[in-house]
């Protein structure tokens, strides 16, 4: 977690606006090369905003401690609290550590602890070891799981021990409607729940005036975080994702939110581009008639590398492009190509990762007349 290291004294609401203004200034300077656009800024809570966290476990003087690494340094430093972590994470941290230090079976060669929590009060903790886990470990871990009223997973090399479940269920309210999201331990989830709600609301508003008889194509759908909300604005949705874990979670989330107009397929952006261009068939699409879709909009939320050239050409074919980016640098590179065929209609930034240089943003583009 070197990316979020900041001296504890800096984690102050008084310093929050300053760190945000620095990032906003850099973003405005970058997008100014494309035009003069009004930018809607979505702020985060300065403290207790992270729903997940990972800590090194450092053994010193016969006790286990939470530890982190400063950028560029190999030796970790011990921490006693985590101000940017959610309130549930901060509540559970000392309780878990006390249980570990009181039990040699649980502390032996414990290397790392990962917390995954929700705003609705669910918690999942993964304990990672440099040794095999046996039935004795499982019995001791189950006692702690019951005492702390959460779920525990044990991991070691080529081993995963799930005591109860390997997911939590988040509850988010977007535009007055509550959505349920299964968030699996090994899958990607948005770490800042408050900002996630703001992103979902913004994206939904961008799509609210679309004709109901058109369709949406979504790339990199993950666990259906955006798909579940945006599906209401379209006749049908075709979503793609490469991770098996995320595809399974997405299907669960569509079902538990009564979203019945989405098909999700395990394809990469390059593969769906080839399929739509008729370059090659895919068995994973054998039950899907691509010709039956009337896509008006494409939604993309790519990794930090942005869109590759082939996917960028595909995106340029759509009337409306909704682009969520976690990397302003690659976003600007992609936008410099898309503005040749599309006009930027809306720009928003979301402070998903306060106290770091990272900045999430969203851009809505529409094809030029």
Secondary structure, 3 states (H helix, E strand, C coil): CHHHCCCHHHCCHHHHHHHHHHHHHHHHHHHCCCCCCCEEEECCCCCCCECEEEEEEEEECCEEEEEECCCCCCCCEEECCCCCECHHHHHHHHHHHHHHHCCHHHHCCEEEEEEEECCCCCEEEEEEECCCCCHHHHHHHHHHHHHHCCEEEEEECCEEEECCCCEEEEEEEECCEEEEEEEECCCCCCCEHHHHHHHHHHHHHHHCCCCCCCEEEEECCCCCCCHHHHHHHCCCEEEECCCHHHHHHHHHHHHHCCCCCEEEECCCHHHHHHHHCCCCCCHHHCCCCHHHCCEEEEEECCCCCCCCHHHHHHHCCCCEEEEEECCHHHHHHHHHHHCCCEEEEEEEEECCCCCCCCCEEEEEEEECC
